[in-house]
Amino acid sequence: MTSKILLVDDDVRILAGYSRHLRNSFETWTASEAKQGLNILNREKGFAVVVSDMSMPGMDGIEFLGAVKSSFPNTTRIMLTGNADQQTAIDAVNEGNIFRFYTKPCPPETLKKAIEAGLEQYNLIMAEKTLLEQTLAGSVKVLVDILSVAAWETFGTRKLLRGWARGIAQQLDMPNSWELDVAAMLLPIGQIAVPAEVTAKIQAGTPLTTVEREMVDRVPEVGSKLIDNIPRLQSVSRIVYFQNKGFDGSGYPNDLAVGKDIPLGARILKVLVDLTKITQGEAPNQAAFNELGKRSNLYDPEILATAQSFFLGEKDQPTEEITYEILGIEIDRLLAGDCLATHIRTMDGTLILAMGEEITLAQIEKLRNLRKIKKLTEPIFVQRPNAKAAKALASSVAT
């Protein structure tokens, strides 16, 4: 865990004194003004605690800690002030969400204990963040991998959708983007309540009865209720619930939510899911966006523009350290982690796994068993790291 702290005070003597007392216990940085402090935070990253004076020229401590809260919400914030009036304390708490509030002169040992408590608070927050973003997301992935073995057609595009969603979230600098990532995996989970006969009719393009249509319309609600049983996923549940809601307020659910009232994640996935339907798993082109433009009232214009720029705009492509090759192989040679370069279908054309899917061990076993009773199209084309290129690169770096 990090022990980086930042002390900000326009009195260089106070900074020097605190730094002498604290540098043996923490990785201590100092700044003599708020602007310099923000520059350090943005440049160095990973600060656990920020201690700020209240009265500073240019930007006072309340403004500074408010800016820290906005850009680095996980960092613990402590304020020191020589003017401990009630209004200063109220403003500091309300605008800067401070962890501790001390008056000057503050004994070094008192400040040290406060920073230690701040570090503990920071570590708790980061542990919670790791739990949500990695442990919980990993558990959800295992669940979805298992479901994909039982329901190929329902969960087949989840990896493609996740990849697209991550790209858009990065473009939008989306906070808590892990929620969108988990929602992309769990988006179709409500479909497990739809009878197989109805699912088959949908795939065949057969018209549904009124009752069957109601079942399908309620898929987001069913999925949302299932996710509600998982602690800490209420925001993900809302994204799934509003996945079919149009930006103009049309679609399911039939409520008053419209525009920015709809969760950001749901607005992103509305665009991306419709793109997957149009492109059938291929990379979106201008024609796909022209098709979306015919019903632009359904989409958040900012997200639609971001998606078009992401897929069609000029992007700086970093040089890959490992190159990839396309291999045509038999099912028995598939490896977990292989990325499908083409769809896997039965000989009669039934889709088994979609292009872009990352193969899991469970899916390999299912394919082997399925091949015993149905003939599949082989060879299967996959994208795999080029071992020779990777080895050559490693050798050149070493020399």
PAMAR-173379 format. One record per residue: x, y, z of N, C-alpha, C, O in turn. Coordinates in steps of 0.1 Angstrom, whole numbers, plus 5000, padded with zeros to 4 digits. Example, Ala and Ser with C-alpha at 12.3 -4.5 7.8 and 13.67 -1.06 7.14 Angstrom:
PAMAR-173379
513249435078512349555078513249675078514249675085512849785071513749895071512950005079513450115080
//
This chain:
PAMAR-173379
500849885000500050005000500950135000502050125006500450234994501250364993501250435006500350425014502350515008502350595020502750745015503250815023502350775003502650904997501651005003500450995003502251115009501451225014501951355008503151365005501051455008501351585002501051695013499851695018501951775016501751885026501752015018502652045010500652095019500552225012500352335022499352335030501252435021501252545030502152655025503252625020501652785025502452895019503552935029504453015025503652885041504652915050505752805049505552695054506852835043507852735040508552685053508952565053508552765063509052715076508252605082508752505087506952625081506052515086506152395078506252285084506252405065506452295056507752215060507752095061508852295062510052225065510052155078510552045080509352215088509252155101508452025101508851925106507252025095506451905094507151805086507151685089507851845075508551745066509651675074509851555072510351745083511451685090510851575100511451465102509751605106509151505115508451395109508251285115508051405096507251305089507951215079507451115075509051265074509651205062510251065065510350985056510551035078510950895082509850795082510050675082508550845083507350765084506650755071505950655069506650855063505950865051506750915039507850975041506250885027506950945015506351075013505151095008507051175018506551315019506851405008508051415004505851475003505951574992505451704998504551705007505951814993505551944998505252044986505752024976504352134989504052244979503752374987503052364997504152484982503952614989502752684984502452794989502052634975500752694970499852584964500252474960498552614964497552514960497752474945497652354942498052564936498252534922499452434921499352344913500552464928501652364927501252234933501752124928500452234943499952104949499152024939499351904938498252094932497452024921498351964910498151854905499452044907500351994896501051864901501251774893501451864913502151744919501151624919501551514915499951654923498951544924498751484910498651364908498651574900498351524886499551454880499351364872500751504884501951444877502451314884502751224877502351314897502951194904501951084907502350974908500751114909499651024911499850944924500950934930498750874929498850774939499050834953499650764962498650954956498751014970497650964978496450964975498050914991497050865000496450975008495250975011497251075012496751185021497251315016498351325012496351415017496751555014496451635027495351635032497451715032497251805043497351945038498451975032496352025040496452165034496152265045495352255054496852385043496552505051495252565046494952535034494652645054493452705050493752835042493252855031494452925048494753065043495953055034497053055039495753065021496753065011496453165000495253174997497353224994497053324983496653244971497053134968495753314963495253254950494153164952492953194949494353044958493352944961493452904975494552854979492352924983492452884997492352734999492052664989492452695011492352545014491052485011491052365006489952555013488652495010488552464995488052364990488952564986488852544972489852434968489552354959491052434974492052334970491552194973491652104964491052174985490652044989489351994981489151884979488552094978487452064969487852014955487251924950488952084950489552034937490151894939490051814929490751874950491351734952490251634953490351524947489151664960488051574961487451544947487151424944487351644938486851624925487651534916487151444909489051554917489951484908490451354914490751264907490551354927491151234934490251204946490751214957489051154943488151134954488551024964488051034976489450944961489950844971490950894981491150834991491651004977492651054986492051124998491051194997492551085010492051145023492551285024493751315021491651375029491951515030491951565044490951545051492951635048493151695062493351845060494151885052492751925069492952075069493552125082493152075092494452215080495052295091494652435089494652485078494252505100493952645099494352725112494252665123494652845110494952935121493753015125493753085135492653005117491353075120490252975121489552945112490152915133489152805135487752855138487252815149487252935130485852985132484952875127485252795119483652885132482752785129482352775114482252665109482352895107481952895093483052825085482752755075484352845088485452785081485252635082485452565072485052585094484852435096483652385088483852275081482552455088481352405080481652405066481352305059482352515060482652515046483652405042483552345032484652385051485652275048484952145047485252065038484052115056483451985056482451965044482451865038481652075042480652065031481352065017480851995008482352145015482952165002484152074999484352034988484852045009486051965007485951825012486851745010484851795020484751665026485951615033486551505029486451695042487651665049487551545059486451525064488651485061488651365071489051415085488451365095489851515086490251575099490351725097490651775087490151795109490251945109491051985121490551955132492152045120493052085131493352235130493452295120493652285142494052425143495552435145496152345151496052545140497552575142497752645155496852715160498852615162499952525158499452375162498952355172499752285152499352145155500552065158501552065150500652005170501851925174502151825163501251755158503451805160503751705149503251565152502851495143503251525165502751385168501251375165500751275161500551485168499051485165498851475150497951395146499651545143499451545128499851405123499251355114500951345129501351215124500251115126499951035118499551115138498551025141497351045131496650945127497051175128495951205119496251145105495451085098497551155101497951105088497850955088497450895078498350885098498250745099496750695098496450595092495850775105494450735104493950765089493150685084494450865083494150895069494550785060493850745050495850735062496350625054495450495056495150425046495050475068494150355070492850375063492350275057492250495063491050525056491250505041490450445034492350555036492650545021492750395017492250355007493450315026493650175023492350095023492150005015491450135032490150075032489350105020488750015014489450225015488750265003489350194991488550144983490650184990491250114979491049964979490849904969490949904991490549764992489149734988488849644981488249834991486849824987486849834971486049764965487649924966487649944952488149824944487649784934489249764950489749634944488649524945488549454935487949514956486949414957485849434947485449334940485449554944484349584934484849564920484249494912486049624917486449634903487149504899487149474887487749424908488449304903487849174908487449094901487749164922487249044927485749014923485448904918484949114925483549094921483349084906482648994901484049164898483949154884484449014879483948964870485548964886486048834882485048724885484948634877484348734896483348634900482148644890481648534886481848764886480748774876481148714862480348654856482448734859482948674846482848524846482448464837483148464858483048314859481548274857481248174850480648344864479248314863478848324848478148234843479248434841478748454827479448344818478748304809480648304821481348204813480548074814480348004804480048044826479247924828477947934821477447834814477248044822476048064815476148064800475248014793477348104795477548104780477647964775477347944763478047874783478147734779476747674777476447604767475847714785474447674785473647744775472647694769473947874772473147954763474148034754474348154756474547964744475548024734474948154728475648254728473748144723473148254716472948374724472948494719472748364737472448474746473648554750473548674750474748484753475848544759477048554749478148584753476848524736477848514726478648634723479848634720477948754725478648874721479148954733479449074731479148894745479548974757480949024756481149144761481948954751483249004751483449114741484049214744482749104730482849214720482249344726482749444725481049324733480349444739481249504750481249624751481849414758482649474769483849554763484149654768484449504753485649574747485149704741485849804744484049714734483549834729483249934741483550054740482549884751482149964762483350024769483250144773484349944771485549994778486150114770486650214775486250094756486750204748485950334749486550444750484650324749483750444750483850504764483950624765483950414774484050474788485350554789485350654796486450504783487650574784487650704776488150804781486950704765486750834757485950934765486251054765484950884773484150974781484751004795484151084802485850944798486450954811485350924822485151004831484750814820483550774828483950734842484850644844483450794853483750754866483150614869482050574863483750534878483250404881482950314869481850254868483850314859483650244847483550094849483050024840483950044860483749904863482349864863481949744859481449954867479949924867479549894852478749804850479949974843479649954829480149814824479449744817481349784828482049664824481149544829480949444821480749544842480049434847478649434841478049324838478049544839476749554832476749494818475849424814477849514811477949464797477949304798477449244789478549254808478549104810477249054813476748944808476549124822475249074827474049124820472849094823474249204809473149264802472049164798470849194800472349044793471348954788470848854798470048764795471248874811470948764821469448744822469048634826468648844821467148824822466548734811465448684813467348704801466748624790466748474794466048394787467348434805467248294809465848264814465548144815465048364816463648334820462748324808461548284810463248344796462448334784462448194779463548134778461348134777461247994772462047974759462148064751462647854758463447824746462747844733463247884723461447814733460547824721460447964717460447994705460348054726460248194723461648244717461648324708462748204724464048244719464248194705464848264696463848074702463948024688463148104678463648124667461948144682461148234673461848364670461848414659462448424680463148544678464348524669464548614660465148424670466248394661465848364647466548404638464648304646464148274632463448394626463048384614463148504634462448614629460948594628460248664620460448494635459048464635458248564644458748594655457148624640456448714648456048654662455648534662456048734672455748684686454248724689453748814684453648644697452348674702452448784712453548824717451348844716451348954726451948904739452648984745451548784744452148734756453648714755454348744764454048664744455548634742456248774741457348784746455648864735456349004734456449064748457449124751455449044756455549094770456649024778457349094785456848894775457948824782459348894778460148914786459448914765460748964760460949114765462049154769459849194765459949324770460449334784461049434788460049234792460349234806461749174810462149164821462549144799463849084802464749174810465349134819464749314807465549394816465149404830465949404839463849394833463349394846463749264854464149274865463649154847463949024853465449024856465848984867466249074847467749084849468049174860468949134869467449284861467649374872467349314886468049334895466249244886465849184899466849074903467149054915467349004893468348894897469648964902470248914912470049074896471349144900471149204913472149214921469949244917469649314930470049214941470249264952470149084939470548994949472048994952472448934962472749064944474249064946474549194953474249304947475249194964475549314971476449414963477349364956476249544965477049644958476849664943477549734937475849594938475649604923474349674920473749654909473849764929472649834926472749924914471849934906473849994912474050074900474049994887473550034877474749874888474749784876473249744873472849724862472549714884471149674882470349774875469549744866470549904878469850014871470250024856469350044848471550004853471950004839471249894831470749924820471149774837470549664830469049694829468449664818468449754839466949774839466649874827465549864821467549974825467150074815467850054801467950144793468349924799469149904787468349924774468949954764467049914774466249934762465550074761464650094753465850154771465150284772465750384762466950404761464850444753465350544744465650674750465050704761466550754745466950884750465750974751465651074759464750954742463551034741462550994751461451054751462850894759461850844769461050724764460250664772461150684751460450574746461050444750462150444755460250334749460850204752460650164766459950234774461150044770460949994783462050044792463250044788461750074805460350074811459550194807460050294804458250174808457350284805457150374817456150364824458150464819458150554830458450694825458450714813458750784834459050924831460450954828460851064825461350854829462750874827463050914812462550854803463851014811464151064797465551134798465951194808466251134786467451204785468451164796468751044798469051264802470151234812469651174825470451134834468351154826467751084838468050934837468150864847468250884825468650744822470050724826470950814822470450624833471850604837472750604825472450554814473950664827474950684817475250544810475350534798475550444819475850314814474850254804475150194794473550284808472450234799472450304786472150244775472750434786472750514774473950464765473750464752475050434771476150384763475850244757476050224745475250154765474950024760473850024750473849934741472950114751471850124741472450144727472050084717473450234726474150254713474850134708474750094697475650074718476549964714475849834711476149764701474749804718473949684715473349694701473349604694472749814698472149834685473249824674472949774663474449864677475549854667475849704665476049664653475849624675476149474673475049414665475349324657473849454667472749404659472849434644472549354635473349554641473449594627474649534621474549494609475749524628477049484622477249334623478149274617476449264631476549114633477949084638478548984634478549164647479849134653480949194645482149184650480749254634481849314626482149454632481349504639483249514628483549644633482649744626482349734614482049834634481149934629481750024618482850064619480950044607481450134597480450254595479450264603480650334586479850454584478350414581477450484586478150304574476850264571476050224583474850254584476750164593476050134606475650254613474550254619476450354613476050484620474950554612474150624618474950544599473850604591472550534595471550604596472650404598471450334602470950384615469750394617471850404625471450454638470850594637469950634644471450674627470950804625469550814621468950924623468950714615467550714611466650714623465450754622467150674635466350674647467150744658467250684669467750854655468650924664468050964677468650994687466650974677465951014689466150914700465850944712466550794697466750684707468050694714468250634725469050784709470350774714470850914720470451014715471650904730472251024736473151084725474151014721472951204720473751254709475251264712476051244704475551294725477051294729477651164728478751144723476951054733477450924732477550874718478550804714476550904710476550864696477750924689478450854681478051054691479151114685480451054690481451044682480551024703481750964708482050834702483150794699480950754701481050614695481550624680482450554676480950724673481350734659482850774658483550724649483250864666484650914666485550794671486650774665485150714680485950604685486150494674487250444672485050464667485150364657485650404644486350334636485350534640485650574626486750684626487350704615486950754637487950864637489350814637489650694639490250904634491650874634492150864648492050954656492750744652493250724665494650694664495050614655495450744673496850704674496950564678496550524689497550484670497650334672499050304678500050324671499050264691500350234697500950114690500250024686502250114690502949994684502849874693503149884705502349764688502149644697503549584699504349564691503749544712504949474716504849334711505949274709503649274710503549134706502549134694501449194694502949084683502149074671501248954672501548854680500248944663499248834664499148774650499448844640498748654649498548584637497248514637496748474648496648494625495348424624495648274620496348254611495148184628495448044626494047974623493047994629494147874614492947794611493247654618494147584613492547624628492847504636491547414638490447464637491847294643490747204646490347234661491147294668489147184665488647214678489647164689489847224699490247044686491146984696492447074699493147054709492747164690493847254692493547384697494447474699492247414701491847534707492547554721492647454728492847674724493447704737492547814744492047894738492447804757491747904765492448034763493648044764491648134759492248274756492348304741492448414738492148194733492148224719490948314715489848304721491148404706490048494702489548454689490348444679488248434687487748384675487848494664487348604666488348454653488448554641487248534632487048624623486548424634485248404626484248344635484548294646483048334631481948274638482248124638482748064629481748054649481647904649480147864646479347914654479947794636478547754633478547604631479547534628477247544632477047414628476947414612476847514606477047294606476947284592475647334586475647374574474647334594473347394589473247544591472147604589474347604596474347754598473947804611473947924613473647724621473347764635474547824641475647764642474447954646475548014653475747954667474847944675477047914669477447864682478147964690477847984702479248024685479948124691480348234681480648204670480248364686480348474677481848514676482648494685482248574664483548624662483848734673482948804677485048734678485448824688485348764702485948824711484748644703484648584716485948524720486748464712486348544733487548484739487148344744486348334753487748244739487448104743487848074757488948104762486948004764487147954778487347804778486947734768487847754788488047604789486647534789486547434782485647594795484347534795483747524781483147434777484047634773483547634760484247534751483647474742485547514753486247414745485647274748485447194738485447244760484847114764483447094758483146994753482647204758481347204752481447174737480647104731482347244730482547224716482947084713482447024703483747024720484246894718483046794719482846704711482146814729481046734731479946754720479346654715479846884716478846914706479246854693478346804685480546844690481046784677480646644676480646584665480446574688480146434687478746404682478446294677477846504683476546484679476146574667475146554660476946684664476646774653477946804646478946824652477846824633479046854625479247004626478347084623480447054630480747194630481647234619482347154613481547364615482447414605483847414610484147494619484747344603486147344607487047364594486547314584488147424595488847464607488247594613487447664606488547614625488147734633489247834632490447804636488947954628490048064627490048144640489048194645491248144646491448224658492648314657493548294649492648424666493748514666494548474679494048464690495848454677496748414688498048484687498548514676498648524698499948594698500948514690501048394691501748584682502748524674504048494682504748594686504248374686505348334695506648374690507548424697506848354677508248394671508448544672509548584675507448624669507648764669507848814683508748904686507148754693507348794707508748754712509348834719509248634708510548594712511648684706512548724712511448724693512448814686512448944693513549004695511248994697511249124703511949124717512749214720511649014724512349004737513848994736514549044744514348924725515748914723516349044720517449084724515649124711516249254707516249354719517149434720515249344728515249434740516349394749517049484755516649264750517749214759519049264755519949294763519249274741520549314736520649464736521749514732
//
